[in-house]
Amino acid sequence: MSAAARVSLHIDRLVMRGIDPTTQQAFARSLKTELARVLGDSRVRAAMSHNRRTPVMRLGQLPMQPGVAGASKLAVSVARAIGRGMKA
């Protein structure tokens, strides 16, 4: 994949069980922002160009703190775990 290559990610449905409805927008916004950063990493893009399978990623337990800040931190953790999984 060239340095100028683009990555398009479409999430058809995001199920947020256990996340308070008042913080779901913060979670989704932070996930989108951090995924854009993580998937823009050249090592992740290189791994994606060599790997054509769709992996199943088990992210393990990720703690969530209450409130908007907690939802945002959880989203960042999820996006980074996805990035690590893509490099593996």
Secondary structure, DSSP 8 states (H G I E B T S, - for coil): --TT-------S----TTS-GGGHHHHHHHHHHHHHHHHTSHHHHHHHHH--S------------SHHHHHHHHHHHHHHHHHHHHH-
